[in-house]
Amino acid sequence: MTALIQLVYLLAAVLFIVGLKRLAHPATAQQGNLISAVGMLLAIGATLLDRQILSFRLIALGVVVGSAVGLWMARVVKMTAMPQMVGLLNGLGGGASLLVAAGEWHRLVQAGVRLPANIAVTIYASTLIGAVTLSGSVIAAAKLQELVSGRPILFRGQHVINLLLVLAVLGIGSYLTFGPDHPALFIALNAIALLLGVLLVIPIGGADMPVVICLLNSYSGLAAASTGFVIGNHGLIITGALVGASGIILTQIMCKAMNRSLANVLFGGFGSAAAAGGPDARTMALAARGVREVTAEDAAVLLGYARGVIIVPGYGLAVSQAQHQVRELADLLEKRGVSVKYAIHAVAGRMPGHMNVLLAEANVPYDKLFDMDQINPEFERTDVALVIGANDVVNPAARNNATSPLYGMPILDVDRAANVIVLKRSMNPGFAGVENELFYGSKTAMLFGDAKKSLTRLIAEVKTV
């Protein structure tokens, strides 16, 4: 039986890897998701056969309740709130690891078993990573939901306090590993780790939330892998390692897209300087020029008679749920012989792949989506760039203004198109809290209003052009 169970775990691991590979392309993503789900089902089944289960009734109840909550979330949570949900799910993964580690510690201590050093270390590692993931994810979700300020929350001596908390966790863990078991100290270790998760995330601004979501996802995988060592489950170790590795790789991709190091994201307090100092002289001079507004009628004429249009989606598109209107507008333009492409920035929106998921929901062909490196050379040869709710990822200050907090961040070169039309509710800055120089450009025209309503007007006007 043991050999068969290990073989099932191996098969599940293969299915996880194949599933991840298939998730790399939208055309095979659904199949990859299904393959991974089958692998997880096999792993869970093998675990239930492998362990002496105290109560299958409780497990069945958990499956029913969890499935019901998951189904409800899938149907009710809007695409705009998907980053918050992902953050919370990361936190639940960390919380589960925390509870398993605590349960195993309590079971062994109550049985009078002296914890071997290797088991003790994995329990305390799972506790630390799981607790940080849980509380950090809750704060990240609260920032995205605007229950907590999206700006960095900084105070004097913050990094020193964080370091002291880490040392406290290590000290308590070491004492419990080599000294007598002490329930009060173990509870204190859990509380300190939860506090550490809060303090590590509050200084990170809303502009960096895509990176934080990726990092917390990696943490949840590492916590699961540690828990696998705690209970001796190879399936959990493999699954956690895959999630942890893929999460950290995606985190590095996000950092590269922002031209910033992970240390700068975690400890830089990005966005606080801009908020404190206000706009610089360059931005104020641009603002003095004012902005040029355009009517839906004039914008429709410009789009309808263009040879090439590049659509740049941003979070404003997600907020207004306007992806279907974007597809309808693009279809109309293509019927008129206009070449339409979509420019996708890696950190557009509030989570990795946010724009890709939204456009896929509207059945936008994947071959029309281009990443930054592919599309940037095209802007100079494009008649109209249509920006829908994007902000920081199209701000020329990242190239032109060395004093800007965005300076050095790779952006979409929207300002190099012959004409730029920006659909936006207002002149409010993006997540970074930085004024966008693009809005004041001589080639830029602003169409103010809800993106969905503005696109609906554009569709109606293009039909009459």
C-alpha positions as CSV (number, residue, x, y, z in Angstrom):
1,M,0.0,0.0,0.0
2,T,2.8,2.4,0.9
3,A,4.5,1.9,-2.5
4,L,1.2,2.5,-4.3
5,I,0.6,5.7,-2.4
6,Q,4.1,7.0,-3.2
7,L,3.5,6.2,-6.8
8,V,0.2,8.1,-6.8
9,Y,2.1,11.1,-5.3
10,L,4.6,10.9,-8.1
11,L,1.8,10.8,-10.7
12,A,0.2,13.8,-9.0
13,A,3.5,15.7,-9.2
14,V,3.8,14.9,-12.9
15,L,0.3,16.2,-13.5
16,F,1.1,19.4,-11.5
17,I,4.1,20.1,-13.7
18,V,2.3,19.4,-17.0
19,G,-0.7,21.5,-15.8
20,L,1.6,24.4,-15.0
21,K,3.2,24.1,-18.4
22,R,-0.2,24.2,-20.1
23,L,-1.2,27.2,-18.1
24,A,1.5,29.2,-19.9
25,H,-0.8,29.9,-22.9
26,P,-4.5,30.9,-22.9
27,A,-5.3,28.4,-25.6
28,T,-4.3,25.5,-23.2
29,A,-4.9,27.2,-19.9
30,Q,-8.3,25.5,-19.2
31,Q,-6.8,22.1,-20.0
32,G,-3.8,22.9,-17.7
33,N,-6.1,23.9,-14.9
34,L,-8.1,20.6,-15.3
35,I,-4.9,18.5,-15.4
36,S,-3.6,20.2,-12.2
37,A,-7.0,19.7,-10.5
38,V,-6.9,16.0,-11.3
39,G,-3.4,15.8,-9.8
40,M,-4.6,17.5,-6.6
41,L,-7.6,15.1,-6.4
42,L,-5.2,12.1,-6.6
43,A,-2.9,13.6,-4.0
44,I,-5.8,14.2,-1.6
45,G,-7.2,10.7,-2.2
46,A,-3.8,9.1,-1.5
47,T,-3.4,11.2,1.7
48,L,-6.8,10.0,3.0
49,L,-5.8,6.4,2.4
50,D,-2.4,6.9,3.9
51,R,-3.4,8.4,7.2
52,Q,-5.4,7.3,10.1
53,I,-8.3,9.7,9.8
54,L,-10.0,10.7,13.1
55,S,-13.3,11.7,11.5
56,F,-14.3,11.3,7.9
57,R,-17.5,13.1,8.8
58,L,-15.6,16.3,9.7
59,I,-13.6,16.0,6.5
60,A,-16.8,15.6,4.5
61,L,-18.3,18.6,6.2
62,G,-15.2,20.6,5.4
63,V,-15.4,19.6,1.8
64,V,-19.0,20.6,1.6
65,V,-18.6,24.0,3.3
66,G,-15.3,24.8,1.5
67,S,-16.8,23.9,-1.9
68,A,-19.9,26.0,-1.2
69,V,-17.8,29.0,-0.2
70,G,-15.5,28.6,-3.2
71,L,-18.5,28.4,-5.6
72,W,-20.1,31.4,-4.0
73,M,-16.8,33.4,-4.3
74,A,-16.4,32.3,-8.0
75,R,-19.9,33.5,-8.9
76,V,-20.1,36.7,-6.7
77,V,-16.7,38.2,-6.7
78,K,-16.2,40.7,-9.5
79,M,-13.1,40.7,-11.7
80,T,-12.1,44.0,-10.2
81,A,-12.0,42.3,-6.8
82,M,-10.1,39.3,-8.1
83,P,-6.7,40.5,-6.7
84,Q,-8.3,40.9,-3.2
85,M,-9.7,37.3,-3.5
86,V,-6.3,36.0,-4.6
87,G,-4.6,37.7,-1.7
88,L,-7.1,36.2,0.8
89,L,-6.7,32.7,-0.7
90,N,-3.0,33.0,-0.3
91,G,-3.6,34.0,3.3
92,L,-5.9,31.0,3.8
93,G,-3.1,28.7,2.5
94,G,-0.7,30.2,5.0
95,G,-3.3,29.9,7.7
96,A,-3.9,26.2,7.0
97,S,-0.1,25.6,7.3
98,L,0.0,27.5,10.5
99,L,-2.9,25.4,12.0
100,V,-1.4,22.1,10.9
101,A,2.0,23.0,12.4
102,A,0.3,24.1,15.6
103,G,-1.8,20.9,15.7
104,E,1.2,18.7,15.2
105,W,3.1,20.5,17.9
106,H,0.3,20.2,20.4
107,R,-0.3,16.5,19.5
108,L,3.4,15.6,20.1
109,V,3.7,17.6,23.3
110,Q,0.5,16.2,24.7
111,A,1.8,12.7,23.9
112,G,4.9,13.5,25.9
113,V,7.1,13.0,22.8
114,R,10.3,15.0,22.8
115,L,10.4,16.8,19.4
116,P,13.4,15.8,17.3
117,A,15.4,18.8,16.1
118,N,14.5,18.3,12.5
119,I,10.7,18.1,13.2
120,A,10.9,21.1,15.6
121,V,12.7,23.2,13.0
122,T,10.1,22.4,10.3
123,I,7.2,23.1,12.7
124,Y,8.6,26.5,13.6
125,A,9.4,27.4,10.0
126,S,5.9,26.4,9.0
127,T,4.6,28.5,11.8
128,L,6.6,31.6,10.9
129,I,6.0,31.5,7.1
130,G,2.3,30.5,7.5
131,A,1.6,33.3,10.0
132,V,3.4,36.0,7.9
133,T,1.5,34.8,4.9
134,L,-1.9,34.9,6.7
135,S,-1.6,38.3,8.3
136,G,0.3,39.8,5.4
137,S,-2.3,38.7,2.9
138,V,-5.1,40.1,4.9
139,I,-3.4,43.5,5.0
140,A,-2.7,43.3,1.2
141,A,-6.3,42.5,0.5
142,A,-7.4,45.3,2.8
143,K,-5.2,47.7,0.9
144,L,-6.6,46.6,-2.4
145,Q,-10.1,46.9,-1.1
146,E,-9.2,50.4,0.3
147,L,-10.1,49.3,3.8
148,V,-6.6,50.3,4.7
149,S,-4.7,53.2,3.0
150,G,-3.0,52.2,-0.2
151,R,-0.1,54.5,0.6
152,P,2.9,53.2,2.4
153,I,2.5,53.3,6.2
154,L,5.9,54.2,7.6
155,F,7.2,55.1,11.1
156,R,10.5,55.7,12.7
157,G,12.5,52.6,13.5
158,Q,10.2,50.3,11.5
159,H,13.0,48.2,10.0
160,V,14.7,47.8,13.4
161,I,11.4,46.6,14.9
162,N,10.9,44.1,12.1
163,L,14.5,42.8,12.6
164,L,13.9,42.5,16.4
165,L,10.7,40.5,15.7
166,V,12.5,38.1,13.4
167,L,15.3,37.6,16.0
168,A,12.6,37.0,18.6
169,V,11.0,34.3,16.5
170,L,14.4,32.7,15.9
171,G,15.2,32.9,19.5
172,I,12.0,31.4,20.8
173,G,12.1,28.7,18.1
174,S,15.7,27.8,19.1
175,Y,14.8,27.7,22.8
176,L,11.8,25.4,22.1
177,T,13.9,23.2,19.9
178,F,16.7,22.6,22.4
179,G,15.0,23.5,25.7
180,P,11.8,22.4,27.4
181,D,8.4,22.5,25.6
182,H,6.5,25.6,26.8
183,P,3.0,26.2,25.4
184,A,3.0,29.9,26.3
185,L,6.2,30.5,24.3
186,F,4.8,28.7,21.3
187,I,1.7,30.9,21.5
188,A,4.0,34.0,21.7
189,L,5.9,32.7,18.7
190,N,2.6,32.6,16.7
191,A,1.6,36.1,17.8
192,I,4.9,37.6,16.9
193,A,4.9,36.0,13.5
194,L,1.4,37.3,12.8
195,L,2.5,40.8,13.9
196,L,5.6,40.5,11.6
197,G,3.3,39.8,8.6
198,V,1.4,43.0,9.3
199,L,4.5,45.2,9.7
200,L,6.1,43.7,6.5
201,V,3.2,44.7,4.3
202,I,1.9,48.0,5.6
203,P,5.0,50.0,4.3
204,I,4.3,48.7,0.8
205,G,2.2,51.0,-1.4
206,G,-0.7,50.1,-3.7
207,A,1.5,50.5,-6.8
208,D,3.5,47.5,-5.6
209,M,0.6,45.2,-4.8
210,P,1.0,43.0,-7.9
211,V,4.5,42.2,-6.6
212,V,3.3,41.6,-3.1
213,I,0.5,39.2,-4.3
214,C,3.1,37.2,-6.2
215,L,5.5,37.1,-3.2
216,L,2.7,36.1,-0.8
217,N,1.7,33.3,-3.2
218,S,5.3,32.1,-3.0
219,Y,5.2,32.3,0.8
220,S,2.0,30.2,0.9
221,G,3.8,27.5,-1.2
222,L,6.8,27.5,1.1
223,A,4.6,27.2,4.1
224,A,2.8,24.2,2.6
225,A,6.2,22.6,1.8
226,S,7.3,23.1,5.4
227,T,4.1,21.6,6.6
228,G,4.7,18.6,4.3
229,F,8.0,18.0,6.1
230,V,6.2,18.4,9.5
231,I,3.7,15.6,8.7
232,G,5.9,13.6,6.3
233,N,3.7,14.1,3.3
234,H,5.5,14.0,0.0
235,G,2.6,15.2,-2.0
236,L,2.4,18.4,0.1
237,I,6.1,19.0,-0.2
238,I,6.1,18.7,-4.0
239,T,3.0,20.9,-4.3
240,G,4.4,23.6,-2.0
241,A,7.8,23.6,-3.7
242,L,6.1,24.1,-7.1
243,V,4.0,27.0,-5.8
244,G,6.9,28.6,-3.9
245,A,9.2,28.4,-6.9
246,S,6.7,29.6,-9.5
247,G,5.7,32.4,-7.1
248,I,9.2,33.7,-6.7
249,I,9.9,33.5,-10.4
250,L,6.7,35.6,-11.1
251,T,7.8,38.0,-8.4
252,Q,11.1,38.6,-10.2
253,I,9.3,39.1,-13.5
254,M,7.1,41.7,-11.9
255,C,10.1,43.5,-10.4
256,K,11.8,43.5,-13.7
257,A,8.7,45.0,-15.3
258,M,9.0,47.9,-12.8
259,N,12.8,48.2,-13.0
260,R,13.1,47.7,-9.2
261,S,14.6,45.2,-6.9
262,L,12.6,43.1,-4.6
263,A,14.4,44.7,-1.6
264,N,13.3,48.1,-2.9
265,V,9.7,46.9,-3.1
266,L,9.7,45.5,0.4
267,F,11.7,48.2,2.1
268,G,11.5,51.3,-0.2
269,G,8.2,52.8,0.9
270,F,7.4,53.6,-2.7
271,G,4.9,56.3,-3.1
272,S,5.4,58.1,0.2
273,A,7.8,60.7,-1.1
274,A,5.5,61.6,-3.9
275,A,2.6,62.0,-1.5
276,A,4.6,64.1,0.9
277,G,6.3,66.4,-1.6
278,G,3.5,66.9,-4.1
279,P,4.1,67.5,-7.8
280,D,7.5,68.7,-8.9
281,A,8.2,71.9,-10.9
282,R,8.2,70.0,-14.2
283,T,4.8,68.5,-13.6
284,M,3.4,71.8,-12.4
285,A,4.7,73.5,-15.6
286,L,3.0,70.8,-17.7
287,A,-0.2,71.1,-15.7
288,A,-0.2,74.9,-16.3
289,R,-0.7,74.1,-20.0
290,G,-4.0,72.4,-19.2
291,V,-5.5,69.4,-20.9
292,R,-7.2,69.0,-24.2
293,E,-10.6,67.4,-24.1
294,V,-12.3,65.6,-26.9
295,T,-15.9,64.7,-27.6
296,A,-17.0,61.1,-28.4
297,E,-17.9,62.3,-31.9
298,D,-14.5,63.6,-32.7
299,A,-12.7,60.7,-31.1
300,A,-14.9,58.3,-33.2
301,V,-13.8,60.1,-36.4
302,L,-10.2,59.9,-35.4
303,L,-10.5,56.1,-34.7
304,G,-12.7,55.3,-37.7
305,Y,-10.3,56.8,-40.2
306,A,-7.1,55.5,-38.7
307,R,-5.0,52.9,-40.3
308,G,-3.7,51.5,-37.0
309,V,-5.0,51.6,-33.4
310,I,-3.3,50.3,-30.3
311,I,-5.6,49.8,-27.3
312,V,-3.9,50.1,-23.9
313,P,-6.1,48.6,-21.1
314,G,-5.6,49.5,-17.5
315,Y,-7.4,49.2,-14.1
316,G,-10.0,51.7,-15.1
317,L,-11.2,49.1,-17.7
318,A,-11.5,46.5,-15.0
319,V,-13.4,48.9,-12.6
320,S,-16.0,49.7,-15.3
321,Q,-16.2,46.1,-16.6
322,A,-15.9,47.5,-20.1
323,Q,-14.0,44.6,-21.7
324,H,-16.9,43.5,-23.9
325,Q,-17.3,47.1,-25.2
326,V,-13.6,47.2,-26.0
327,R,-14.0,44.0,-28.1
328,E,-17.1,45.4,-29.8
329,L,-15.3,48.7,-30.7
330,A,-12.3,46.7,-32.0
331,D,-14.5,44.6,-34.2
332,L,-16.1,47.7,-35.7
333,L,-12.8,49.2,-36.4
334,E,-11.5,46.1,-38.0
335,K,-14.5,45.9,-40.3
336,R,-13.5,49.3,-41.5
337,G,-10.0,48.0,-42.3
338,V,-8.3,49.4,-39.2
339,S,-5.5,47.3,-37.7
340,V,-6.2,46.9,-34.0
341,K,-3.7,45.6,-31.4
342,Y,-3.6,45.5,-27.6
343,A,-0.6,46.6,-25.5
344,I,-0.3,44.7,-22.2
345,H,2.0,45.9,-19.5
346,A,3.1,43.3,-16.9
347,V,1.9,45.4,-14.0
348,A,-1.2,46.9,-15.5
349,G,-4.1,46.4,-13.0
350,R,-3.7,45.0,-9.5
351,M,-2.4,41.5,-10.1
352,P,-0.3,39.7,-12.7
353,G,-2.2,38.9,-15.8
354,H,-5.2,41.0,-14.8
355,M,-5.6,42.5,-18.3
356,N,-5.1,39.2,-20.0
357,V,-7.9,37.6,-18.0
358,L,-10.3,40.5,-18.6
359,L,-9.8,40.5,-22.3
360,A,-10.0,36.7,-22.5
361,E,-13.4,37.0,-20.8
362,A,-14.5,39.1,-23.7
363,N,-13.0,36.6,-26.2
364,V,-10.4,39.0,-27.5
365,P,-8.0,36.8,-29.7
366,Y,-4.8,36.1,-27.8
367,D,-2.7,36.8,-30.9
368,K,-3.8,40.4,-30.8
369,L,-2.3,40.9,-27.3
370,F,1.3,42.1,-27.2
371,D,3.7,42.6,-24.3
372,M,5.7,45.8,-23.8
373,D,8.8,44.7,-25.7
374,Q,6.8,43.6,-28.7
375,I,4.5,46.6,-29.0
376,N,6.7,49.5,-28.1
377,P,8.3,49.8,-31.5
378,E,4.8,49.9,-33.1
379,F,3.7,53.1,-31.4
380,E,5.7,55.4,-33.7
381,R,3.9,53.9,-36.7
382,T,0.5,54.0,-35.0
383,D,-2.2,56.6,-35.8
384,V,-4.1,56.4,-32.5
385,A,-3.3,55.0,-29.1
386,L,-6.4,54.5,-27.1
387,V,-5.6,54.4,-23.4
388,I,-8.4,53.0,-21.2
389,G,-7.9,53.6,-17.5
390,A,-4.1,53.0,-17.5
391,N,-1.9,55.5,-15.7
392,D,1.6,54.8,-14.3
393,V,2.4,52.3,-17.0
394,V,2.1,55.0,-19.7
395,N,3.6,57.9,-17.8
396,P,6.5,59.5,-19.9
397,A,8.0,60.7,-16.6
398,A,9.5,57.2,-16.2
399,R,11.8,58.1,-19.2
400,N,12.0,61.9,-19.1
401,N,12.0,63.0,-15.4
402,A,14.9,61.9,-13.3
403,T,13.2,63.3,-10.2
404,S,10.1,61.2,-10.6
405,P,9.6,58.2,-8.3
406,L,8.7,56.3,-11.5
407,Y,12.0,57.1,-13.3
408,G,13.6,54.0,-14.8
409,M,10.4,52.0,-14.8
410,P,9.8,50.4,-18.3
411,I,6.6,51.8,-19.7
412,L,4.5,51.6,-22.8
413,D,5.6,54.3,-25.3
414,V,2.1,55.6,-25.8
415,D,3.3,59.2,-26.2
416,R,5.1,58.3,-29.4
417,A,1.9,57.5,-31.3
418,A,0.6,60.2,-33.7
419,N,-2.5,60.7,-31.6
420,V,-3.4,59.6,-28.1
421,I,-7.0,59.4,-26.7
422,V,-7.2,58.7,-22.9
423,L,-10.5,57.5,-21.4
424,K,-10.5,58.3,-17.7
425,R,-12.9,59.4,-15.0
426,S,-10.8,62.3,-13.8
427,M,-7.2,63.6,-13.6
428,N,-6.5,61.7,-10.4
429,P,-3.0,60.0,-10.4
430,G,-2.5,56.3,-10.4
431,F,-1.4,53.9,-7.6
432,A,2.0,55.6,-7.4
433,G,0.4,58.9,-6.6
434,V,2.4,60.6,-9.4
435,E,0.9,63.1,-11.9
436,N,0.9,61.7,-15.4
437,E,2.8,63.8,-18.0
438,L,1.0,62.0,-20.8
439,F,-2.3,63.7,-20.0
440,Y,-0.8,67.2,-20.7
441,G,0.9,66.2,-23.9
442,S,0.2,68.1,-27.1
443,K,-0.9,65.0,-28.9
444,T,-3.2,63.8,-26.1
445,A,-7.0,64.3,-25.9
446,M,-8.9,63.4,-22.8
447,L,-12.4,61.8,-23.0
448,F,-13.7,62.0,-19.4
449,G,-16.2,59.7,-17.9
450,D,-16.8,56.0,-17.0
451,A,-14.9,53.8,-19.4
452,K,-17.9,51.6,-20.2
453,K,-20.2,54.6,-21.0
454,S,-17.5,56.3,-23.0
455,L,-16.8,53.2,-25.0
456,T,-20.6,52.7,-25.6
457,R,-20.8,56.3,-27.0
458,L,-17.7,55.7,-29.2
459,I,-19.3,52.5,-30.6
460,A,-22.5,54.4,-31.5
461,E,-20.5,57.2,-33.1
462,V,-18.2,54.9,-35.1
463,K,-21.2,53.2,-36.6
464,T,-22.3,56.6,-38.1
465,V,-18.8,57.6,-39.4
